[in-house]
């Protein structure tokens, strides 16, 4: 049986003091409510045309390949490509996000290596950069220091932020995020040192060769299958930054833009319960729901705990969740009926 750590930690919005400006933010501070900037940060963000053209071409190729050649691939290739995408997605959600960025649970060395390998299969950026960006996003959500600030609209938060240079505030305040735990992690150091070689092999070369040599696919079909999988997985990740910051309800904190969105959770392996996640970023479940309810990443972590590879799973108590929802939520129920407001009203009527 796995055990989880139930914590009563609460969060308060804190302004940055003069001392805090000079002091790096700790991991615990990054896991609190958003910190407002001490002043309005101005700055320009020149467009990176290389990125604009590259991202546009990838999406054009993906749409064209899917429309014109979806029926050319064998069933085995479809199953393999989809499975590769789902498995690599676990490396993002259970690995980079919940394990390393938020330290919501601990993992033994074999699991850390396994999750790092899965993340490389996704083909995203370096471990250190991804984690620092995400901690900065939580620390300074919806400010100029947020790398994909949802206040700047859907396109910017979805993909536009990758098409231009970082806002000066992102660079300035990103340097204040404590990354000492990541710098000290030998698994992260190894994979970041050889990232390009490992990532290119696992994300592009191997998933191209397997359909060709195992399923008799042509290189044309295999290469396009890799492109489709890669772009689809990118957009799965982007959905959490865009859709899940704009559409949905806010049962846990009405004062921030992140929402609970079941559609995003379906595509992003359980990462769409985003209002909850920003209220309790240190919860390994990233949701109030159990692992089998549109949250396969939680189910994976629980499975790893059962076999002894994951431990110290952190999660808030039911009382704390209810209290936060009643004090800060928008009055709506969370998905599948976790309606704390209605429960409170019913209990009050009963007491009368």
N, C-alpha and C positions, 0 to 999 in steps of 0.2 A: 504494500500500500504506500502511496506517496503522501507526503504531508505538505501542507501549505502554511505560510506564515500569515496570520491574520493581523493586520495592523490598524491602528486607530489614527494614523497620521492625517492631519488636516492641512489645508492650504489657505494662505492669505495672500492678497495682492500686495506686493511691496514695491515702493519706489526705490530707485537706485540712489543710495547715499553717495556722498563724495568719496568715502572709503571704498565703497563697492565698485566705483568706476575704475579704481586702480587695482582692485583685487579680482583674480579670476573667479568665475562662477563655479561652484562645486556641482557635482552630479546631482546632489539632493536639491539644490536650488534650481537646477534645470528641470526638475520634476515637480515644480510648483506651478501655480497659476501664472499667466503671462506677466512679465515685468514691463511696465511702461518705460519708455525712454525718457531721460531727464530733459531732453529738448528735442525740437523738431530737426531731424537730420536731413540735410539737403545733399543732393549729389546727382550726377548724370550717370547714365548706363548706356554706353555705346553699344550698338547692335553688333553681334558677332556673326557676320554674314556666312562664314563657313558653317556655323551651326545651323543657321536658318536654312541654307540650301541642303545640308546633309539630312536634317530632320524631315524637311519637306519631301526629298527624294525617297527616303525610307518609307514614308507613308504612301506616296504615290505608287511605289513598287509593290507595297503590300496590298493595296486595294486592287491594282491591276492583276497581280498574281492570283489573288483569291477569286476575282470575278471570272478571269479567263482560264484558270487552271485548277480550280478546286476539285474537278472531277478526274484529273489526270493522276493524282496520287493514289497509291494503294491504301486499303483500309489500315494495314499495318503501319504505314507512314503516318497516317492521321492519328492513330492511337499513340504511337511513339512520340510524335511531336507534341501532342497535347500533354502527355505524361511528363515529358521533359520540362515543359513550361510550368506545370503544377508543382513538380518536385523542386525546381529551382525557385519557385515562388516561396516555398517554405523556408528556403535559405534567407530570403528577405524578411519575412514576417516573424518567424520563430527565432531566426538568427540575428541578423543585423538590427532589427527593430526591437524585439522584446528582450533578447538576451543582452546584446552589447550596448545599444543606445540607452535602454532604460534600466538594465540590470534588474528586471522583474523576476528573474530566477537565476539559478546557478547551474552550470553544466560541467560535467567531467570532460577531460581532455578528448576522448574519442568523439563525443558529441560535438564539441567545439570545432574539431577538425572537419567532421561531417557537414555541419552547418556552413562552415566557411567554404567548403567545396561546392555545396549547393548554391551558395550565393554567387560564386564565380560562374556557375552555369547560366545565371540570369544575364550576365553581360553588362552590368551597370558600372558605376564608378568605383574608385578605390574605397576600401573599408573605412579608412580614417575620414575621408571627405564626406562619405554618406552619413556616418555617425555624427560628425561635427555639425553638418547641416541640419540634421534632425534634432539634435539637442538645442541648437540655436533657434530652430522653429518653435520648439516648445517653450523655451525661455522667453522669447520675444514675439510670441504669436501675434499676428496682425499689426505689426509695427514695421517701420522701415528696415529694421534689422532681421525681419523674417525673410528667409531666402525666397519663399514662394507665397508672399503676402496675399491672402485671399481678398483683401480690400481693393486690390488692383484689378479685379475682374477674373472671370473664368479662364480666359485664354492665358493670361499671365501665370496664374497659379497652376494651370494644367501643364503647360509646356513652354510658355513665353519666357519664363525666368531662365531657361537654359539657352535662350537665343541672344542674350545680352550679358555684358559684364555685370558682376555683382554690384549691388548698391554699396556705396562706401560704408553705410551703417552695418551691413551684413558682415563686411570684412572687419570693421572696428570691433563690433560686439561679439562676433564669432571667435575672436582671439581671446575673449574673456571666459570662454567655456572651458571647464576643466576636462582635459582629455588624458590625464595622467594614467588612468586605469587602462585606456586603450593603448597608450604608448608602452605600457609595461606588459601587455599581453603578447606572449611569444607567438601564438597562433596568428594574431593580426599582423604582427611584424613580418612573419614569414610570408604570408599571403600577399601583403602589400608590396613587399620587396620584389616578388616574382609575379605580380598581379597580371601584367599584360600577357605574359606567356601562358599562365594558367587559365586566365579568362578567355583568351582567344581560342585556346584548345577546347575548353569545355563548353563555351557558348556557341562556337561557330564551326570549328573544324570537325570535332568528333560527331556532333549531331548531323553533320552533312554526310560523313562517310558511312555511318551506320545504316541509313536507309539504302544507300547505294550498294553496299556489300552484303547486307543482310536481307533486304527486301526487293532487290533488283530495280531500284528506282534509277532514273537518269539523274545526272548531276543537276540538270536544269530544275527538275522538280524538287530535289533535295535542298538545293540552295534557296529556292523560293520558300520552301517550308520553314527553313531556319529564319528567314527574314520575317515571315508572317508571325511565327512564334515570338521572335524578339520584339517586334513592334507591339504586338498584343500585350505582352508582359509589361513593357514600358507603360502602356496606357492603363493597365491594371493598377500600377503603382501611382500614376498621375491622378487617377480617379479620387484617391484619398485626399490629395491636396486641393482638388477643385470641387467635384460633386459633393464630397463629404464635408465641405466647408460652406456649402450654399443651399443644398436642398435636403430637407429632413426635419426632424424635431430635436428639441434640446431639453430632454427630461432631467438632466443633471446640472447644467449650467447655462442659463439663458443669456448670460452676458458675453459669451464668446461665439464666434461664427461656426466652429465645428458642430456637425449634426450627427445624429444616428441615422444611417441610411442602409436599409436592408439590401438594396440592389448593389451598392458598392461592396458590401460584405460578401455577397455571393461571388462577385468577380475577384475580389481582393483577399480571399481566403480568411475572412473574418475581421478585416481591418476597417470595416465601414461603420462600426459602432463608435464613431469618432467623438461625439460629445462626451460619452462615458470615458473614452480614452484620455481626453484632455482634462477631465475631472479627476481621474485616477490613473495617471500615466505609468505608475509603478505596478499595476495589476497585470500579472502574466497573462490573464485571459483577454485583456483589452476590451472587455464587455462584461455585462452583468449576466449574460447567458452562459449556460454550460457549453462544453466543447462540441456537442453534437448538433447545436442549433446555429447553422450558418457561421461556424467558427472552427474550421478544420485545423487552423494553426494551434488553437488551444488543445484540441484533441491530440495533436502530435506531441505537444509538450507534456500532456498528462500521460501519454503512452511512454515517453522517454523517462518520466518519473517512476512509472510502474516497473520499468526494467532497471532502474537505479542509475540512469545516466543524467537525469535532471533532479535538482533538489532545491530546497529553500524557495519554493514557489510562493511569491508574495501576492496577497489579495486582501482587500478591505473587508471589514466585518459588515454584515447585513445592516446593522444599526447605523454605521457610518454612511453607507450608501443611501439609506432612507433619509437620514438627516440632511445630507448634502442635497439630495433631490428635492426635499421639501423646502429647504432654505434658498436654493439657487435655481432649481429647475423651472421650466416654463409652464408647468402644470399638466403637461401631456404625459401619457404613459409610455414607458419604454416598450420596445418591440415584444410582442407576445405577452402582453398583459402585466408587466411589472409597474403597476399604477400605484405609486406610493401616496399620491394625493388622495385618491379615492379610498385607499385603505385607511388613511388617517381620518378622513371625514366619516367613514363607516364606524370606526372605533369611537370617535367623539359622540356620534349619535347613540351608540350603544351605552356609553357611560352616562348619558343623560337619562 
